[in-house]
Amino acid sequence: MWGRFLRQRLLQLIPVLIGVSFIVFLTMHLTPGDPIEHMLGQAGRITQEQIDELRAHYGLDRPLIVQYGLFVGNAVRGEFGPSYSHHGRTVRSVVAARLPATLELTVFAFVIAIVFAIPAGVIASLRPHGLFDRLATVGALLGISMPGFWLGIVLMIIFGLQRHWLPISGRIDLALVPDYVTGIHTLDALLTANGPAFWSALKHLALPGVAMAAPMAAMVMRMVRSSMIGVLAQDYVQFARAKGLPETTVVGKHALRNALIPTVNLVALQTGLLLSGNMIIETVFQFPGLGKLAVDAIAAADYPLVQAVVLIYAVSYVLLNLVADALHAALDPRVQIA
């Protein structure tokens, strides 16, 4: 049953990725700017013959439909060719070098958002319109309303420039980079028992992580609060209380599980937005992840690199929705997996 469900959803991934790849490919090629001009911008006097040789070398002299076919064929094999803006390095190697940073920042922001949002939503639902509920609602409105880049700049000014408590750029102090195991600095520091490197990486994650987590935490907190208020009014919850069960059991076991059912899809959606939103945050904090890489690649008209990063985002987004559907089915016995 689950195998059939997974096969169906993975097959649905194919037309989505084809559509995304085509739109990104066409958009990049219609955007003003020539990658060859970017590559040769500071190379002095260049003859037209040299320009034509470079176009032929990178396949840019071929019709667009042929270029797109080659791109799709290479992408299926996990190959995207050379990067135009990284001196001939392959796109796969460039992305592989930056991917751990984005994974680390995204997971960190996700954990912050969930750890704050779910308890806050539950507590706020227990006393609607009480003091904590009002404060949490105001905080959620601020989190939803403030643009991530603006919040990031405010955090940089307060905690970085004025108080000097936290760093405002980079991933880790260069003198403390741990031995490479996974490329994720916090994990590598733990695996190699390198305490100074762990705390340095954690401090560098703090400001961009909070800036990314704030909108997600606000949305999830509001959803949990609303769902919990509805569930707590149900007859089976009142019956559990009438049996004399402890309030923690009533709330945690009977109410929260059902309240989380509509929250699962929202969490998957917001996690996808974390990935797409990291372009701005990583650029503001000069965090060397995929988001910063994509922004630089767009400025350099590096077609293969932009296409590879966007495809990674698209695959991640679809897979997150697949996980959300599976969790929804696991939490709600009324959902049948066909």
Summary of the structure (lengths in Angstrom):
residues: 338
radius of gyration: 23.9
end to end distance: 6.4
largest distance: 86.9
contacts: 1078
relative contact order: 0.15
helix: 75%
strand: 1%
